[in-house]
Amino acid sequence: MTKSDKIEIENVNSPGRTVRVDKTKYEVMRDAMLKIIPANEPGLTAKEIKEELIPVVPDELWPNGEKIGWWQKAIQLDLEAKGILNRDPKSKPLRWWREPGKGKS
């Protein structure tokens, strides 16, 4: 994999820190999550997001759904850091929704 095949992502819990991940997997999972997560409250829980992701992400990138949860969490934290996703810190379990007007084409 060449350097251009990677993308830097952020983590809302570690401001200023970035990690490099596979660009294709990032873009596919990000796009799928932005289609699934609504642009209004109450949003979806992590479990609900994962349940909706499993049938739509390509098996060739995540065979048998392997590591979907890791990618889901990494992209959720990145999108929160970028101000695209909102988190309700008071809900149990936690819920996320898109910032209206951001993230969905």
MOPAC internal coordinates of N, CA, C and O (Angstrom, degrees):
PM7 1SCF
backbone

  N    0.0000 0     0.00 0     0.00 0    0    0    0
  C    1.4503 1     0.00 0     0.00 0    1    0    0
  C    1.5255 1   108.12 1     0.00 0    2    1    0
  O    1.2310 1   120.25 1   -49.95 1    3    2    1
  N    1.2951 1   117.13 1   130.05 1    3    2    1
  C    1.4550 1   120.81 1   179.69 1    5    3    2
  C    1.5134 1   110.55 1   -85.78 1    6    5    3
  O    1.2310 1   121.59 1   -12.95 1    7    6    5
  N    1.3225 1   114.57 1   167.05 1    7    6    5
  C    1.4620 1   119.92 1  -179.34 1    9    7    6
  C    1.5261 1   111.29 1   -58.09 1   10    9    7
  O    1.2310 1   120.00 1   146.09 1   11   10    9
  N    1.3337 1   117.61 1   -33.91 1   11   10    9
  C    1.4632 1   120.97 1  -178.52 1   13   11   10
  C    1.5259 1   112.47 1   -71.29 1   14   13   11
  O    1.2310 1   120.19 1   167.41 1   15   14   13
  N    1.3396 1   117.24 1   -12.59 1   15   14   13
  C    1.4561 1   120.76 1   178.60 1   17   15   14
  C    1.5275 1   112.18 1   -85.05 1   18   17   15
  O    1.2310 1   120.42 1  -176.01 1   19   18   17
  N    1.3199 1   116.79 1     3.99 1   19   18   17
  C    1.4626 1   122.02 1  -178.66 1   21   19   18
  C    1.5238 1   109.83 1  -114.87 1   22   21   19
  O    1.2310 1   121.12 1   -22.20 1   23   22   21
  N    1.3289 1   115.46 1   157.80 1   23   22   21
  C    1.4533 1   121.98 1   177.10 1   25   23   22
  C    1.5271 1   107.40 1  -137.45 1   26   25   23
  O    1.2310 1   120.52 1   -35.60 1   27   26   25
  N    1.3216 1   116.61 1   144.40 1   27   26   25
  C    1.4617 1   120.51 1   177.54 1   29   27   26
  C    1.5219 1   109.43 1   -86.30 1   30   29   27
  O    1.2310 1   121.36 1   -46.66 1   31   30   29
  N    1.3327 1   115.00 1   133.34 1   31   30   29
  C    1.4589 1   119.42 1   176.06 1   33   31   30
  C    1.5272 1   109.17 1  -122.32 1   34   33   31
  O    1.2310 1   121.71 1   -22.99 1   35   34   33
  N    1.3327 1   114.32 1   157.01 1   35   34   33
  C    1.4565 1   121.65 1  -178.69 1   37   35   34
  C    1.5282 1   110.04 1  -105.20 1   38   37   35
  O    1.2310 1   121.72 1    -8.30 1   39   38   37
  N    1.3365 1   114.31 1   171.70 1   39   38   37
  C    1.4620 1   120.40 1   176.32 1   41   39   38
  C    1.5206 1   106.90 1  -137.15 1   42   41   39
  O    1.2310 1   120.35 1   -60.99 1   43   42   41
  N    1.3217 1   116.94 1   119.01 1   43   42   41
  C    1.4636 1   121.71 1  -178.35 1   45   43   42
  C    1.5291 1   111.45 1   -56.37 1   46   45   43
  O    1.2310 1   119.99 1   153.38 1   47   46   45
  N    1.3350 1   117.62 1   -26.62 1   47   46   45
  C    1.4632 1   121.86 1  -179.33 1   49   47   46
  C    1.5293 1   113.28 1   -84.44 1   50   49   47
  O    1.2310 1   119.70 1   169.24 1   51   50   49
  N    1.3309 1   118.18 1   -10.76 1   51   50   49
  C    1.4691 1   122.99 1   179.61 1   53   51   50
  C    1.5270 1   109.10 1  -133.79 1   54   53   51
  O    1.2310 1   119.96 1  -108.32 1   55   54   53
  N    1.3291 1   117.69 1    71.68 1   55   54   53
  C    1.4694 1   120.52 1  -177.06 1   57   55   54
  C    1.5353 1   111.91 1   -54.88 1   58   57   55
  O    1.2310 1   121.33 1   -43.57 1   59   58   57
  N    1.3337 1   115.06 1   136.43 1   59   58   57
  C    1.4571 1   121.37 1   178.52 1   61   59   58
  C    1.5111 1   114.81 1    85.47 1   62   61   59
  O    1.2310 1   120.03 1   169.04 1   63   62   61
  N    1.3173 1   117.55 1   -10.96 1   63   62   61
  C    1.4674 1   121.09 1   179.23 1   65   63   62
  C    1.5229 1   108.93 1   -97.52 1   66   65   63
  O    1.2310 1   120.79 1   -44.48 1   67   66   65
  N    1.3129 1   116.10 1   135.52 1   67   66   65
  C    1.4599 1   120.66 1   176.27 1   69   67   66
  C    1.5204 1   109.45 1  -127.14 1   70   69   67
  O    1.2310 1   121.14 1   -22.81 1   71   70   69
  N    1.3221 1   115.43 1   157.19 1   71   70   69
  C    1.4600 1   122.17 1   172.58 1   73   71   70
  C    1.5232 1   107.42 1  -131.94 1   74   73   71
  O    1.2310 1   121.08 1   -25.51 1   75   74   73
  N    1.3176 1   115.53 1   154.49 1   75   74   73
  C    1.4583 1   120.74 1   179.63 1   77   75   74
  C    1.5192 1   108.96 1  -101.63 1   78   77   75
  O    1.2310 1   121.33 1   -47.82 1   79   78   77
  N    1.3340 1   115.06 1   132.18 1   79   78   77
  C    1.4618 1   121.36 1  -179.72 1   81   79   78
  C    1.5236 1   109.52 1  -132.76 1   82   81   79
  O    1.2310 1   120.93 1   -12.27 1   83   82   81
  N    1.3099 1   115.83 1   167.73 1   83   82   81
  C    1.4580 1   122.41 1   177.98 1   85   83   82
  C    1.5276 1   109.84 1   -58.91 1   86   85   83
  O    1.2310 1   121.05 1   -56.54 1   87   86   85
  N    1.3252 1   115.59 1   123.46 1   87   86   85
  C    1.4662 1   120.89 1  -175.12 1   89   87   86
  C    1.5300 1   112.32 1   -66.56 1   90   89   87
  O    1.2310 1   120.01 1   137.06 1   91   90   89
  N    1.3069 1   117.59 1   -42.94 1   91   90   89
  C    1.4665 1   120.52 1  -178.58 1   93   91   90
  C    1.5228 1   110.94 1   -62.74 1   94   93   91
  O    1.2310 1   120.35 1   131.65 1   95   94   93
  N    1.3355 1   116.94 1   -48.35 1   95   94   93
  C    1.4618 1   119.74 1   179.84 1   97   95   94
  C    1.5267 1   110.42 1   -61.99 1   98   97   95
  O    1.2310 1   120.87 1   138.48 1   99   98   97
  N    1.3313 1   115.93 1   -41.52 1   99   98   97
  C    1.4634 1   119.60 1   179.33 1  101   99   98
  C    1.5291 1   110.34 1   -58.61 1  102  101   99
  O    1.2310 1   120.46 1   128.45 1  103  102  101
  N    1.3320 1   116.73 1   -51.55 1  103  102  101
  C    1.4617 1   120.43 1  -175.52 1  105  103  102
  C    1.5236 1   112.40 1   -64.54 1  106  105  103
  O    1.2310 1   120.10 1   139.46 1  107  106  105
  N    1.3223 1   117.41 1   -40.54 1  107  106  105
  C    1.4663 1   120.70 1   179.54 1  109  107  106
  C    1.5267 1   110.35 1   -65.23 1  110  109  107
  O    1.2310 1   120.28 1   133.52 1  111  110  109
  N    1.3323 1   117.07 1   -46.48 1  111  110  109
  C    1.4661 1   120.41 1  -178.66 1  113  111  110
  C    1.5267 1   110.73 1   -68.85 1  114  113  111
  O    1.2310 1   120.11 1   138.92 1  115  114  113
  N    1.3311 1   117.39 1   -41.08 1  115  114  113
  C    1.4760 1   120.29 1   178.29 1  117  115  114
  C    1.5209 1   110.57 1   -59.30 1  118  117  115
  O    1.2310 1   120.64 1   131.41 1  119  118  117
  N    1.3222 1   116.37 1   -48.59 1  119  118  117
  C    1.4602 1   119.86 1  -178.58 1  121  119  118
  C    1.5256 1   111.34 1   -61.87 1  122  121  119
  O    1.2310 1   120.42 1   138.69 1  123  122  121
  N    1.3299 1   116.80 1   -41.31 1  123  122  121
  C    1.4703 1   120.22 1   178.72 1  125  123  122
  C    1.5268 1   110.78 1   -64.16 1  126  125  123
  O    1.2310 1   120.44 1   136.80 1  127  126  125
  N    1.3274 1   116.76 1   -43.20 1  127  126  125
  C    1.4632 1   119.79 1  -179.80 1  129  127  126
  C    1.5215 1   111.38 1   -64.85 1  130  129  127
  O    1.2310 1   120.02 1   140.06 1  131  130  129
  N    1.3234 1   117.56 1   -39.94 1  131  130  129
  C    1.4589 1   120.21 1  -178.77 1  133  131  130
  C    1.5267 1   112.12 1   -69.00 1  134  133  131
  O    1.2310 1   120.24 1   155.00 1  135  134  133
  N    1.3190 1   117.14 1   -25.00 1  135  134  133
  C    1.4622 1   120.09 1   175.35 1  137  135  134
  C    1.5302 1   110.95 1   -77.49 1  138  137  135
  O    1.2310 1   120.64 1   148.33 1  139  138  137
  N    1.3188 1   116.39 1   -31.67 1  139  138  137
  C    1.4631 1   122.30 1  -175.13 1  141  139  138
  C    1.5268 1   111.83 1   -83.35 1  142  141  139
  O    1.2310 1   120.29 1   136.08 1  143  142  141
  N    1.3250 1   117.05 1   -43.92 1  143  142  141
  C    1.4689 1   121.20 1  -173.13 1  145  143  142
  C    1.5238 1   109.76 1   -76.51 1  146  145  143
  O    1.2310 1   120.41 1   -54.68 1  147  146  145
  N    1.3367 1   116.82 1   125.32 1  147  146  145
  C    1.4674 1   119.95 1  -177.12 1  149  147  146
  C    1.5263 1   112.96 1   -72.24 1  150  149  147
  O    1.2310 1   121.26 1   -19.63 1  151  150  149
  N    1.3312 1   115.20 1   160.37 1  151  150  149
  C    1.4676 1   121.65 1  -179.44 1  153  151  150
  C    1.5200 1   110.90 1   -94.68 1  154  153  151
  O    1.2310 1   120.59 1  -149.59 1  155  154  153
  N    1.3056 1   116.48 1    30.41 1  155  154  153
  C    1.4629 1   119.18 1   176.95 1  157  155  154
  C    1.5198 1   109.83 1  -155.22 1  158  157  155
  O    1.2310 1   121.64 1   -17.89 1  159  158  157
  N    1.3169 1   114.47 1   162.11 1  159  158  157
  C    1.4574 1   119.83 1   177.18 1  161  159  158
  C    1.5263 1   109.15 1   -75.44 1  162  161  159
  O    1.2310 1   117.86 1   -27.77 1  163  162  161
  N    1.2788 1   121.68 1   152.23 1  163  162  161
  C    1.4466 1   125.38 1    11.09 1  165  163  162
  C    1.5209 1   114.32 1   -85.65 1  166  165  163
  O    1.2310 1   118.74 1   175.99 1  167  166  165
  N    1.3222 1   120.01 1    -4.01 1  167  166  165
  C    1.4567 1   121.18 1  -179.78 1  169  167  166
  C    1.5100 1   111.98 1    77.03 1  170  169  167
  O    1.2310 1   121.03 1    20.88 1  171  170  169
  N    1.3245 1   115.64 1  -159.12 1  171  170  169
  C    1.4602 1   121.64 1  -177.08 1  173  171  170
  C    1.5205 1   110.21 1  -126.98 1  174  173  171
  O    1.2310 1   120.82 1   -26.32 1  175  174  173
  N    1.3290 1   116.03 1   153.68 1  175  174  173
  C    1.4632 1   121.31 1   173.36 1  177  175  174
  C    1.5281 1   108.64 1   -81.70 1  178  177  175
  O    1.2310 1   120.45 1   -13.37 1  179  178  177
  N    1.3269 1   116.74 1   166.63 1  179  178  177
  C    1.4653 1   120.99 1   176.94 1  181  179  178
  C    1.5277 1   110.50 1   -59.33 1  182  181  179
  O    1.2310 1   120.65 1   139.79 1  183  182  181
  N    1.3171 1   116.37 1   -40.21 1  183  182  181
  C    1.4637 1   120.33 1   179.25 1  185  183  182
  C    1.5231 1   111.02 1   -63.33 1  186  185  183
  O    1.2310 1   120.18 1   136.86 1  187  186  185
  N    1.3201 1   117.26 1   -43.14 1  187  186  185
  C    1.4711 1   121.06 1   179.63 1  189  187  186
  C    1.5297 1   110.84 1   -65.37 1  190  189  187
  O    1.2310 1   120.67 1   139.99 1  191  190  189
  N    1.3186 1   116.32 1   -40.01 1  191  190  189
  C    1.4709 1   119.85 1   178.44 1  193  191  190
  C    1.5218 1   109.31 1   -62.13 1  194  193  191
  O    1.2310 1   120.30 1   131.55 1  195  194  193
  N    1.3351 1   117.03 1   -48.45 1  195  194  193
  C    1.4689 1   120.62 1  -179.10 1  197  195  194
  C    1.5292 1   111.33 1   -60.35 1  198  197  195
  O    1.2310 1   120.31 1   137.17 1  199  198  197
  N    1.3254 1   117.01 1   -42.83 1  199  198  197
  C    1.4725 1   120.38 1   179.49 1  201  199  198
  C    1.5220 1   111.26 1   -59.41 1  202  201  199
  O    1.2310 1   120.40 1   143.51 1  203  202  201
  N    1.3290 1   116.83 1   -36.49 1  203  202  201
  C    1.4616 1   120.06 1   179.67 1  205  203  202
  C    1.5248 1   112.31 1   -80.45 1  206  205  203
  O    1.2310 1   120.10 1   154.61 1  207  206  205
  N    1.3317 1   117.42 1   -25.39 1  207  206  205
  C    1.4640 1   120.95 1   179.60 1  209  207  206
  C    1.5261 1   112.68 1   -74.09 1  210  209  207
  O    1.2310 1   120.49 1   139.50 1  211  210  209
  N    1.3130 1   116.67 1   -40.50 1  211  210  209
  C    1.4689 1   121.09 1  -172.64 1  213  211  210
  C    1.5264 1   113.04 1   -50.10 1  214  213  211
  O    1.2310 1   119.08 1   132.39 1  215  214  213
  N    1.3330 1   119.36 1   -47.61 1  215  214  213
  C    1.4683 1   117.01 1  -178.49 1  217  215  214
  C    1.5299 1   114.79 1   -77.56 1  218  217  215
  O    1.2310 1   119.29 1   168.57 1  219  218  217
  N    1.3351 1   118.96 1   -11.43 1  219  218  217
  C    1.4688 1   118.75 1  -175.10 1  221  219  218
  C    1.5279 1   114.99 1  -106.49 1  222  221  219
  O    1.2310 1   119.78 1   160.94 1  223  222  221
  N    1.3330 1   118.02 1   -19.06 1  223  222  221
  C    1.4711 1   117.80 1   178.56 1  225  223  222
  C    1.5263 1   109.30 1   -83.62 1  226  225  223
  O    1.2310 1   120.49 1   -35.56 1  227  226  225
  N    1.3291 1   116.66 1   144.44 1  227  226  225
  C    1.4685 1   119.92 1  -174.79 1  229  227  226
  C    1.5289 1   113.22 1   -68.14 1  230  229  227
  O    1.2310 1   121.73 1   -45.58 1  231  230  229
  N    1.3193 1   114.29 1   134.42 1  231  230  229
  C    1.4586 1   121.53 1   179.46 1  233  231  230
  C    1.5272 1   111.51 1   -63.45 1  234  233  231
  O    1.2310 1   119.96 1   152.28 1  235  234  233
  N    1.3282 1   117.68 1   -27.72 1  235  234  233
  C    1.4689 1   118.89 1  -179.47 1  237  235  234
  C    1.5346 1   111.61 1   -69.08 1  238  237  235
  O    1.2310 1   119.90 1   156.76 1  239  238  237
  N    1.3322 1   117.79 1   -23.24 1  239  238  237
  C    1.4633 1   120.58 1   175.89 1  241  239  238
  C    1.5252 1   111.62 1   -91.85 1  242  241  239
  O    1.2310 1   120.22 1   146.93 1  243  242  241
  N    1.3268 1   117.18 1   -33.07 1  243  242  241
  C    1.4621 1   122.67 1  -179.97 1  245  243  242
  C    1.5237 1   108.86 1  -130.52 1  246  245  243
  O    1.2310 1   120.11 1  -104.25 1  247  246  245
  N    1.3541 1   117.39 1    75.75 1  247  246  245
  C    1.4675 1   119.95 1  -178.73 1  249  247  246
  C    1.5237 1   111.38 1   -57.20 1  250  249  247
  O    1.2310 1   121.14 1   -50.69 1  251  250  249
  N    1.3232 1   115.42 1   129.31 1  251  250  249
  C    1.4715 1   122.03 1  -179.86 1  253  251  250
  C    1.5298 1   112.48 1    56.63 1  254  253  251
  O    1.2310 1   120.48 1  -154.28 1  255  254  253
  N    1.3258 1   116.69 1    25.72 1  255  254  253
  C    1.4554 1   120.69 1   178.58 1  257  255  254
  C    1.5221 1   114.59 1    74.03 1  258  257  255
  O    1.2310 1   120.05 1  -167.05 1  259  258  257
  N    1.3421 1   117.51 1    12.95 1  259  258  257
  C    1.4633 1   121.02 1  -177.77 1  261  259  258
  C    1.5235 1   111.41 1   -62.47 1  262  261  259
  O    1.2310 1   121.31 1   -46.91 1  263  262  261
  N    1.2957 1   115.09 1   133.09 1  263  262  261
  C    1.4694 1   125.05 1   174.81 1  265  263  262
  C    1.5276 1   114.54 1    65.18 1  266  265  263
  O    1.2310 1   119.83 1  -166.03 1  267  266  265
  N    1.3235 1   117.92 1    13.97 1  267  266  265
  C    1.4613 1   119.79 1   175.92 1  269  267  266
  C    1.5238 1   110.04 1   -59.19 1  270  269  267
  O    1.2310 1   120.53 1   138.26 1  271  270  269
  N    1.3349 1   116.59 1   -41.74 1  271  270  269
  C    1.4639 1   120.56 1  -179.05 1  273  271  270
  C    1.5173 1   112.81 1   -61.02 1  274  273  271
  O    1.2310 1   120.26 1   139.67 1  275  274  273
  N    1.3387 1   117.11 1   -40.33 1  275  274  273
  C    1.4716 1   120.36 1   178.57 1  277  275  274
  C    1.5180 1   110.11 1   -63.09 1  278  277  275
  O    1.2310 1   120.47 1   131.79 1  279  278  277
  N    1.3235 1   116.71 1   -48.21 1  279  278  277
  C    1.4656 1   120.76 1  -178.97 1  281  279  278
  C    1.5191 1   111.25 1   -65.40 1  282  281  279
  O    1.2310 1   120.28 1   140.50 1  283  282  281
  N    1.3135 1   117.06 1   -39.50 1  283  282  281
  C    1.4616 1   120.99 1   177.91 1  285  283  282
  C    1.5283 1   109.71 1   -58.62 1  286  285  283
  O    1.2310 1   120.23 1   131.73 1  287  286  285
  N    1.3224 1   117.16 1   -48.27 1  287  286  285
  C    1.4642 1   121.20 1  -178.18 1  289  287  286
  C    1.5305 1   111.00 1   -66.33 1  290  289  287
  O    1.2310 1   119.88 1   135.77 1  291  290  289
  N    1.3183 1   117.83 1   -44.23 1  291  290  289
  C    1.4670 1   121.16 1  -179.20 1  293  291  290
  C    1.5269 1   110.79 1   -60.27 1  294  293  291
  O    1.2310 1   120.32 1   137.18 1  295  294  293
  N    1.3121 1   116.99 1   -42.82 1  295  294  293
  C    1.4632 1   120.18 1  -178.42 1  297  295  294
  C    1.5198 1   110.95 1   -75.11 1  298  297  295
  O    1.2310 1   119.95 1   144.37 1  299  298  297
  N    1.3138 1   117.70 1   -35.63 1  299  298  297
  C    1.4650 1   120.29 1   175.59 1  301  299  298
  C    1.5279 1   109.98 1   -59.53 1  302  301  299
  O    1.2310 1   119.79 1   134.23 1  303  302  301
  N    1.3313 1   118.01 1   -45.77 1  303  302  301
  C    1.4664 1   121.53 1   179.39 1  305  303  302
  C    1.5231 1   111.62 1   -65.44 1  306  305  303
  O    1.2310 1   120.26 1   141.86 1  307  306  305
  N    1.3379 1   117.10 1   -38.14 1  307  306  305
  C    1.4633 1   121.67 1   177.87 1  309  307  306
  C    1.5294 1   110.63 1   -65.40 1  310  309  307
  O    1.2310 1   120.23 1   134.30 1  311  310  309
  N    1.3227 1   117.17 1   -45.70 1  311  310  309
  C    1.4653 1   120.54 1  -179.04 1  313  311  310
  C    1.5287 1   111.81 1   -67.70 1  314  313  311
  O    1.2310 1   120.27 1   148.17 1  315  314  313
  N    1.3179 1   117.09 1   -31.83 1  315  314  313
  C    1.4666 1   119.63 1   173.65 1  317  315  314
  C    1.5299 1   109.86 1   -66.11 1  318  317  315
  O    1.2310 1   120.24 1   135.90 1  319  318  317
  N    1.3257 1   117.15 1   -44.10 1  319  318  317
  C    1.4666 1   121.35 1   179.68 1  321  319  318
  C    1.5223 1   111.28 1   -61.24 1  322  321  319
  O    1.2310 1   120.31 1   148.14 1  323  322  321
  N    1.3256 1   117.01 1   -31.86 1  323  322  321
  C    1.4594 1   122.06 1  -179.18 1  325  323  322
  C    1.5394 1   112.46 1   -87.18 1  326  325  323
  O    1.2310 1   119.86 1   179.02 1  327  326  325
  N    1.3258 1   117.87 1    -0.98 1  327  326  325
  C    1.4579 1   121.39 1   178.72 1  329  327  326
  C    1.5139 1   114.04 1    77.37 1  330  329  327
  O    1.2310 1   120.21 1  -161.53 1  331  330  329
  N    1.3228 1   117.21 1    18.47 1  331  330  329
  C    1.4601 1   121.05 1  -179.13 1  333  331  330
  C    1.5327 1   111.18 1   -92.60 1  334  333  331
  O    1.2310 1   120.44 1   146.17 1  335  334  333
  N    1.3254 1   116.76 1   -33.83 1  335  334  333
  C    1.4632 1   121.13 1   176.41 1  337  335  334
  C    1.5163 1   109.85 1  -110.06 1  338  337  335
  O    1.2310 1   121.55 1   -34.11 1  339  338  337
  N    1.3239 1   114.65 1   145.89 1  339  338  337
  C    1.4575 1   122.75 1   174.02 1  341  339  338
  C    1.5176 1   108.44 1  -110.73 1  342  341  339
  O    1.2310 1   120.96 1   -33.45 1  343  342  341
  N    1.3259 1   115.77 1   146.55 1  343  342  341
  C    1.4674 1   122.23 1   177.90 1  345  343  342
  C    1.5236 1   108.09 1  -119.66 1  346  345  343
  O    1.2310 1   120.84 1   -43.76 1  347  346  345
  N    1.3218 1   116.00 1   136.24 1  347  346  345
  C    1.4577 1   120.50 1   173.29 1  349  347  346
  C    1.5242 1   107.45 1   -92.92 1  350  349  347
  O    1.2310 1   119.87 1   -78.17 1  351  350  349
  N    1.3339 1   117.85 1   101.83 1  351  350  349
  C    1.4648 1   120.15 1  -175.40 1  353  351  350
  C    1.5274 1   113.81 1   -71.04 1  354  353  351
  O    1.2310 1   120.27 1   167.93 1  355  354  353
  N    1.3216 1   117.10 1   -12.07 1  355  354  353
  C    1.4622 1   120.48 1  -178.09 1  357  355  354
  C    1.5251 1   112.73 1   -92.65 1  358  357  355
  O    1.2310 1   120.23 1   163.22 1  359  358  357
  N    1.3246 1   117.17 1   -16.78 1  359  358  357
  C    1.4626 1   118.73 1  -177.49 1  361  359  358
  C    1.5234 1   110.31 1   -78.07 1  362  361  359
  O    1.2310 1   121.29 1   -31.95 1  363  362  361
  N    1.3071 1   115.13 1   148.05 1  363  362  361
  C    1.4618 1   121.87 1   175.32 1  365  363  362
  C    1.5149 1   106.67 1  -131.01 1  366  365  363
  O    1.2310 1   118.57 1   -67.91 1  367  366  365
  N    1.3148 1   120.34 1   112.09 1  367  366  365
  C    1.4609 1   126.16 1    -2.72 1  369  367  366
  C    1.5273 1   111.56 1   -71.57 1  370  369  367
  O    1.2310 1   121.36 1   -12.79 1  371  370  369
  N    1.3345 1   115.00 1   167.21 1  371  370  369
  C    1.4661 1   120.21 1   179.60 1  373  371  370
  C    1.5209 1   110.79 1   -59.45 1  374  373  371
  O    1.2310 1   120.96 1   -29.30 1  375  374  373
  N    1.3239 1   115.77 1   150.70 1  375  374  373
  C    1.4700 1   122.04 1   178.90 1  377  375  374
  C    1.5209 1   109.53 1  -131.08 1  378  377  375
  O    1.2310 1   120.79 1   -31.31 1  379  378  377
  N    1.3463 1   116.09 1   148.69 1  379  378  377
  C    1.4664 1   122.18 1   179.41 1  381  379  378
  C    1.5130 1   110.38 1  -128.02 1  382  381  379
  O    1.2310 1   120.93 1   -31.33 1  383  382  381
  N    1.3356 1   115.82 1   148.67 1  383  382  381
  C    1.4553 1   122.86 1   172.81 1  385  383  382
  C    1.5179 1   107.65 1  -145.24 1  386  385  383
  O    1.2310 1   121.36 1   -22.52 1  387  386  385
  N    1.3269 1   115.01 1   157.48 1  387  386  385
  C    1.4689 1   120.51 1   178.58 1  389  387  386
  C    1.5149 1   109.99 1   -76.11 1  390  389  387
  O    1.2310 1   121.29 1   -33.23 1  391  390  389
  N    1.3081 1   115.13 1   146.77 1  391  390  389
  C    1.4601 1   120.90 1   170.93 1  393  391  390
  C    1.5266 1   106.49 1   -66.95 1  394  393  391
  O    1.2310 1   119.28 1   -54.50 1  395  394  393
  N    1.3354 1   118.97 1   125.50 1  395  394  393
  C    1.4636 1   119.87 1  -178.78 1  397  395  394
  C    1.5299 1   111.40 1   -52.85 1  398  397  395
  O    1.2310 1   121.48 1   -46.30 1  399  398  397
  N    1.3198 1   114.77 1   133.70 1  399  398  397
  C    1.4657 1   120.76 1   178.67 1  401  399  398
  C    1.5096 1   114.72 1    82.39 1  402  401  399
  O    1.2310 1   119.58 1  -179.07 1  403  402  401
  N    1.3491 1   118.41 1     0.93 1  403  402  401
  C    1.4573 1   120.95 1  -179.88 1  405  403  402
  C    1.5124 1   110.39 1  -120.57 1  406  405  403
  O    1.2310 1   121.56 1   -35.78 1  407  406  405
  N    1.3188 1   114.61 1   144.22 1  407  406  405
  C    1.4431 1   120.14 1   167.10 1  409  407  406
  C    1.5040 1   118.72 1    83.91 1  410  409  407
  O    1.2310 1   118.57 1   167.67 1  411  410  409
  N    1.2928 1   120.32 1   -12.33 1  411  410  409
  C    1.4687 1   119.34 1  -179.89 1  413  411  410
  C    1.5178 1   108.74 1  -120.26 1  414  413  411
  O    1.2310 1   121.49 1   -53.96 1  415  414  413
  N    1.3109 1   114.76 1   126.04 1  415  414  413
  C    1.4638 1   118.46 1  -178.16 1  417  415  414
  C    1.5108 1   111.41 1   -93.37 1  418  417  415
  O    1.2310 1   120.10 1   180.00 1  419  418  417

